[in-house]
Amino acid sequence: MKIAFVGKGGSGKTTLAALFSRYLAHAGAPTLAIDADINQHLAAALGATEEEAVMLPAMGDALPDIKEYLRGDNPRISSAAAMVKTTPPGRGSRLLRISEDNPVYDSLARAVGGVRLMVTGPFATEDLGVACYHSKVGAVELVLNHLVDGPGEYVVVDMTAGADSFASGLFTRFDRTFLVCEPTLRSVGVYRQYAGYASEYGVRVDVVGNKVEDASDVEFLRENVGGDLIGWLGRSSYVKSAERGHPQPIEALEEVNRAVLARLKGAVDMTRKDWATYSAQAAEFHLRNASAWANAKTGEDLAHQIDPDFVLGLPVSN
């Protein structure tokens, strides 16, 4: 299953993404975590030191190599340079699987806190005024478009804050989306904006309350997000210790908060995998991007890259 953690900046989505990733990995589930936030803090939340986090290789820097590998011998893709962030796989493309070893993981993935982690890389000084962070996040979209996850396997992505992910089709690349929401009007506002956009594409958004201190906080969330509230976490000495540079084993997390992680996993495991819709939405957003900017950039009609007989995750005849 592919899982996104979204929410207002400062809501705790990175903390929740890290806790959930560690919870899954500790249970023995094959887990790949990806930091797709402009503020790159997932490695630290997983237990990396500042020095270790800085040394992690960036997906954004390796985008040409990622494209070259994923292209394989797909005859519909003329070159790696003709691939864009929305290019879907087809017959001949190389696909990624969570538990395997491959050149993409070898060069970009590192074990942090017991979790296999990849990061987009920070928005660097040389990017200021000349680049958009979505070009870095494009590496994540391309990887997710080519990633086949099986039963009991998980991809956890810490997304950009707010509704920034709607600048591309990245928000449709997940089987389950958890929006982390503080009991505040601003946080609820982000939920309403995100849920409104997502509903148009059948993207289910579950709300995870965070920084909940008392019953009035729970009541506020219930009044404002209704049945989308799947659970909530209270203030945590475990999280405070980790944020002060003293991470502990995931088993040390408070029992009531571990129960919330178990509830999230249960919801994910009950989600029906819909490869046909996943592939159809990939094609839809690829056509949108092709006509909006990518055809002009590459000098090709990128609609040709869509293989109409290919559905990711399902057998296809050659």
C-alpha positions as CSV (number, residue, x, y, z in Angstrom):
1,M,0.0,0.0,0.0
2,K,1.1,3.5,-0.8
3,I,0.4,5.9,2.1
4,A,0.6,9.7,2.3
5,F,0.9,11.9,5.4
6,V,-0.3,15.4,4.7
7,G,-1.3,18.5,6.8
8,K,-0.6,22.0,7.8
9,G,3.0,22.9,8.4
10,G,3.8,22.2,12.0
11,S,0.9,19.9,12.5
12,G,3.2,16.9,13.2
13,K,2.8,15.0,9.9
14,T,6.5,14.3,9.7
15,T,6.5,12.9,13.2
16,L,3.4,10.7,12.4
17,A,5.0,9.5,9.2
18,A,8.1,8.5,11.1
19,L,6.3,6.8,13.9
20,F,4.1,4.9,11.4
21,S,7.1,3.9,9.3
22,R,9.0,2.6,12.4
23,Y,5.9,0.8,13.7
24,L,5.5,-1.0,10.4
25,A,9.2,-1.9,10.1
26,H,9.3,-3.1,13.7
27,A,6.4,-5.4,12.9
28,G,8.6,-6.9,10.1
29,A,6.7,-5.4,7.2
30,P,8.7,-4.4,4.2
31,T,8.6,-0.6,4.4
32,L,9.9,2.2,2.2
33,A,9.7,5.8,3.5
34,I,10.1,8.8,1.3
35,D,10.6,12.4,2.4
36,A,8.9,14.6,-0.2
37,D,8.6,17.7,2.0
38,I,10.4,20.9,1.2
39,N,11.5,20.9,4.8
40,Q,13.5,17.7,5.0
41,H,13.0,16.4,8.5
42,L,11.9,12.8,8.1
43,A,15.4,11.4,8.5
44,A,15.8,13.2,11.8
45,A,12.4,12.0,12.9
46,L,13.5,8.5,12.2
47,G,16.5,8.9,14.4
48,A,19.3,10.2,12.1
49,T,21.7,12.7,13.5
50,E,22.0,16.1,11.7
51,E,25.3,15.0,10.1
52,E,23.8,11.7,8.9
53,A,20.7,13.5,7.5
54,V,22.8,16.0,5.5
55,M,24.8,13.1,3.9
56,L,21.7,11.3,2.5
57,P,21.7,11.3,-1.3
58,A,19.0,13.3,-3.0
59,M,16.5,11.9,-5.4
60,G,16.2,15.3,-7.1
61,D,19.9,15.2,-8.0
62,A,19.6,11.7,-9.5
63,L,16.5,12.3,-11.6
64,P,18.3,11.6,-15.0
65,D,19.6,8.3,-13.6
66,I,16.2,7.3,-12.3
67,K,14.6,8.1,-15.6
68,E,17.3,6.0,-17.5
69,Y,16.7,3.0,-15.3
70,L,12.9,3.1,-15.3
71,R,12.7,3.7,-19.1
72,G,14.2,0.2,-19.7
73,D,13.5,-0.7,-23.3
74,N,10.0,0.8,-23.5
75,P,9.6,1.6,-27.2
76,R,7.2,4.4,-26.5
77,I,9.8,6.5,-24.7
78,S,12.4,7.8,-27.1
79,S,15.0,8.8,-24.4
80,A,15.4,9.5,-20.7
81,A,15.3,13.2,-21.6
82,A,11.8,12.7,-23.0
83,M,10.6,11.4,-19.7
84,V,8.8,13.8,-17.3
85,K,7.5,13.4,-13.8
86,T,4.2,12.0,-15.0
87,T,5.5,9.6,-17.6
88,P,3.6,6.3,-16.9
89,P,5.2,2.9,-17.3
90,G,4.4,0.6,-20.2
91,R,5.6,-2.7,-21.7
92,G,9.3,-2.7,-21.5
93,S,9.6,-0.3,-18.6
94,R,11.5,-1.3,-15.5
95,L,9.3,-1.5,-12.4
96,L,10.3,-1.1,-8.8
97,R,9.3,-3.4,-5.9
98,I,9.6,-2.6,-2.3
99,S,11.6,-5.5,-1.1
100,E,14.0,-5.9,-4.0
101,D,17.5,-4.5,-4.6
102,N,17.9,-2.3,-7.6
103,P,20.1,0.5,-8.8
104,V,17.7,3.2,-7.7
105,Y,17.7,1.9,-4.1
106,D,21.4,1.1,-4.2
107,S,22.2,4.7,-5.0
108,L,19.5,6.6,-3.1
109,A,18.0,4.5,-0.2
110,R,19.6,4.2,3.2
111,A,18.5,2.4,6.4
112,V,17.6,5.0,9.0
113,G,15.9,3.9,12.3
114,G,15.3,0.4,10.8
115,V,13.5,1.9,7.8
116,R,14.6,2.1,4.2
117,L,14.5,5.8,3.4
118,M,14.8,8.0,0.3
119,V,14.7,11.8,0.3
120,T,14.1,14.3,-2.4
121,G,16.8,16.6,-1.0
122,P,16.4,20.1,0.3
123,F,15.6,23.3,-1.6
124,A,19.2,24.5,-2.0
125,T,20.6,28.0,-2.1
126,E,21.3,27.7,-5.9
127,D,17.6,26.9,-6.4
128,L,16.4,30.2,-5.0
129,G,14.7,32.4,-7.6
130,V,15.3,30.0,-10.4
131,A,13.7,26.6,-9.5
132,C,10.5,25.1,-8.2
133,Y,10.5,22.5,-5.5
134,H,8.0,20.5,-7.5
135,S,10.8,19.6,-9.9
136,K,12.4,17.7,-7.0
137,V,9.1,16.1,-5.9
138,G,8.7,15.0,-9.5
139,A,11.3,12.2,-8.8
140,V,8.9,10.9,-6.2
141,E,5.9,10.9,-8.6
142,L,8.0,9.1,-11.2
143,V,9.1,6.4,-8.7
144,L,5.5,5.9,-7.4
145,N,4.2,5.6,-11.0
146,H,6.6,2.7,-11.5
147,L,6.3,1.0,-8.1
148,V,4.4,-2.2,-7.6
149,D,3.7,-2.8,-3.9
150,G,2.3,-6.2,-2.9
151,P,0.2,-7.3,0.1
152,G,1.8,-6.5,3.4
153,E,4.2,-4.0,1.8
154,Y,4.1,-0.3,2.5
155,V,5.4,3.0,1.1
156,V,5.0,5.9,3.5
157,V,5.5,9.4,2.0
158,D,5.9,12.6,4.1
159,M,4.3,15.1,1.7
160,T,4.7,18.8,1.3
161,A,2.7,21.0,3.7
162,G,-0.8,22.2,2.9
163,A,-2.3,21.7,-0.5
164,D,1.0,22.0,-2.5
165,S,0.8,18.5,-3.8
166,F,-2.2,19.5,-5.9
167,A,0.3,21.2,-8.3
168,S,0.7,17.8,-9.9
169,G,-1.1,14.5,-9.9
170,L,1.0,13.3,-6.9
171,F,-2.0,13.4,-4.5
172,T,-3.6,10.5,-6.5
173,R,-0.6,8.2,-6.2
174,F,-1.7,6.9,-2.8
175,D,-4.1,4.1,-1.6
176,R,-4.6,5.9,1.7
177,T,-4.1,9.5,2.8
178,F,-3.8,10.5,6.4
179,L,-4.2,14.2,7.1
180,V,-2.6,15.2,10.4
181,C,-4.8,17.8,12.1
182,E,-4.3,19.9,15.2
183,P,-7.4,21.0,17.1
184,T,-7.2,24.5,15.6
185,L,-9.1,26.4,12.9
186,R,-6.1,26.8,10.7
187,S,-5.4,23.1,10.7
188,V,-9.0,22.3,10.0
189,G,-9.0,24.8,7.2
190,V,-6.2,22.8,5.5
191,Y,-8.2,19.6,6.0
192,R,-11.2,21.2,4.2
193,Q,-9.2,22.4,1.3
194,Y,-7.4,19.1,0.9
195,A,-10.5,17.0,1.2
196,G,-12.3,19.2,-1.2
197,Y,-9.7,18.8,-3.9
198,A,-9.2,15.1,-3.2
199,S,-12.9,14.2,-3.3
200,E,-13.0,15.0,-7.0
201,Y,-10.7,12.1,-7.7
202,G,-12.0,9.6,-5.2
203,V,-9.1,10.1,-2.9
204,R,-10.2,9.2,0.6
205,V,-8.7,11.4,3.4
206,D,-8.7,10.2,7.0
207,V,-7.9,12.7,9.7
208,V,-5.4,11.9,12.5
209,G,-5.7,14.3,15.4
210,N,-2.4,15.4,16.9
211,K,-1.4,17.4,20.0
212,V,-4.7,16.6,21.6
213,E,-4.7,17.5,25.3
214,D,-8.2,16.9,26.5
215,A,-11.8,16.0,25.7
216,S,-12.6,19.5,24.3
217,D,-9.8,19.0,21.7
218,V,-11.4,15.7,20.6
219,E,-14.9,17.3,20.5
220,F,-13.5,20.2,18.4
221,L,-12.1,17.8,15.8
222,R,-15.2,15.7,15.7
223,E,-17.3,18.8,15.1
224,N,-15.1,20.0,12.3
225,V,-14.0,16.8,10.5
226,G,-16.9,14.4,11.4
227,G,-16.5,10.8,10.4
228,D,-13.1,11.4,8.8
229,L,-11.5,11.4,12.2
230,I,-9.8,8.0,12.5
231,G,-7.9,8.6,15.8
232,W,-5.8,11.1,17.7
233,L,-2.5,11.3,19.6
234,G,-2.0,13.1,22.8
235,R,1.1,14.9,24.0
236,S,3.9,12.4,24.1
237,S,7.0,12.3,26.3
238,Y,8.4,9.8,23.7
239,V,8.1,12.3,20.9
240,K,9.5,15.1,23.0
241,S,12.5,13.0,23.9
242,A,13.1,12.2,20.2
243,E,12.8,15.8,19.2
244,R,15.5,16.6,21.8
245,G,17.9,14.2,20.2
246,H,17.2,11.1,22.3
247,P,15.2,8.6,20.2
248,Q,14.0,5.5,21.8
249,P,12.8,2.1,20.4
250,I,9.3,2.3,19.0
251,E,8.1,-0.1,21.7
252,A,8.7,2.7,24.2
253,L,5.9,4.8,22.6
254,E,3.0,5.3,25.0
255,E,0.5,2.4,24.7
256,V,-2.4,4.7,23.8
257,N,-0.5,6.2,21.0
258,R,0.7,2.8,19.7
259,A,-2.9,1.8,19.6
260,V,-3.6,4.7,17.1
261,L,-0.8,3.5,14.9
262,A,-2.4,0.0,15.0
263,R,-5.7,1.6,13.9
264,L,-4.0,3.3,11.0
265,K,-2.4,0.1,9.9
266,G,-5.7,-1.7,10.1
267,A,-7.4,0.9,7.9
268,V,-4.6,0.6,5.4
269,D,-4.8,-3.1,5.3
270,M,-8.5,-3.0,4.7
271,T,-8.1,-0.7,1.7
272,R,-8.9,-2.2,-1.7
273,K,-6.1,-1.9,-4.2
274,D,-7.4,-0.5,-7.5
275,W,-4.7,-0.7,-10.1
276,A,-7.0,0.1,-13.0
277,T,-8.0,3.5,-11.5
278,Y,-4.4,4.1,-10.4
279,S,-3.1,3.7,-14.0
280,A,-6.0,5.6,-15.5
281,Q,-5.3,8.6,-13.3
282,A,-1.6,8.4,-14.1
283,A,-2.5,8.7,-17.8
284,E,-5.0,11.5,-17.2
285,F,-2.4,13.7,-15.4
286,H,0.3,12.8,-17.9
287,L,-2.0,14.1,-20.7
288,R,-2.7,17.3,-18.8
289,N,1.0,17.9,-18.2
290,A,1.9,17.0,-21.8
291,S,-0.4,19.6,-23.3
292,A,0.3,22.2,-20.6
293,W,4.1,22.3,-20.8
294,A,5.9,19.0,-21.4
295,N,5.3,18.6,-25.1
296,A,6.9,22.0,-25.7
297,K,9.7,21.3,-23.3
298,T,10.7,18.0,-24.9
299,G,9.7,18.7,-28.5
300,E,7.6,15.5,-28.6
301,D,4.0,14.5,-28.3
302,L,4.2,12.8,-25.0
303,A,0.7,11.4,-25.3
304,H,2.3,8.6,-27.3
305,Q,4.1,7.5,-24.1
306,I,0.8,6.0,-22.7
307,D,0.5,2.3,-23.3
308,P,-3.2,1.7,-23.5
309,D,-2.9,-2.0,-22.9
310,F,-0.7,-1.7,-19.7
311,V,-2.1,-1.5,-16.2
312,L,0.5,-1.3,-13.4
313,G,0.3,-4.3,-11.1
314,L,-1.6,-6.5,-13.5
315,P,-0.3,-9.0,-16.0
316,V,-0.1,-7.8,-19.6
317,S,0.4,-9.6,-22.8
318,N,3.2,-8.7,-25.1
